[in-house]
Amino acid sequence: MRLLLALGIFFALSSFVSATAATQVFPTSAGDVKITPLYHASTLIEAGGKVIYLDPAKPAKLDGSRKADLILITDIHQDHMDPAAIAEISKAGTDILAPPAVVATVTTAKPIANGENKTCDGWTIEAIPAYNLKRGPAPGKFFHDKGRGNGYVLTYGGVRFYFSGDTEGVPEMRALKNIDVAFVCMNLPYTMPPDEAADAVKAFHPKIVIPYHYHGSDLAVFKKGLEGTGIEVRLLEWYPQ
């Protein structure tokens, strides 16, 4: 039965075509997961009647948005950690998970460090290291130090979603297993260019990859870098006018 269920999920995922609508719907054994790009890294995730925001930050349009059951923050920079935006979508009982460096500012958040796992509202949340290997503001310095920021693998109903956070193609990303849908950053000088992102994605081979946090990047280079791999590339609009 488990094998049949897993095969059903696989074929449902693999049958998707690139959607024109912003919201993507992914079937799981626990019901559909809906993922909507908001702006840059800001993402809305809905499943099982619960509302999750990843990196809610202006200029994402959050006025009048549904309140969050869970908020996930990846890093201390303002395009990921926006205390005013977090307050705007929070309600009594909203859980906030973030790296310890974020908790120093967002004191209502609970820490989740690289390598830690937590569960919330039917989701399993794994914190994946996100950092620079070679890029920084000066020799010997990095835009994102190892151990400070998180990417996340979110598992719901047997389907695994990866959100990279701000990172280059680090070994921890390349070693990921059984990722169904990956959201991968690319922008210079802060993370990595599209060709490096494509190379990293080939290493862990998700079924579907969606570029996000890509301001100024040539997504055609990323898509071409994955031709012939069997990985479906979906290009969504993360920068609405």
Secondary structure, DSSP 8 states (H G I E B T S, - for coil): -HHHHHHHHHHHHHT----SSS-EEE--TT--EEEEEEETTEEEEEETTEEEEES--TTS--TT----SEEE---SSTTT--HHHHHHH--TT-EEEE-HHHHTT-TTSEE--TT-EEEETTEEEEEEEE--SS--SSTT--SS-TTTEEEEEEEETTEEEEE--S--S-HHHHT--S-SEEEE---TTTS--HHHHHHHHHHH--SEEEE-S-TT--HHHHHHHTTTSS-EE-----S--
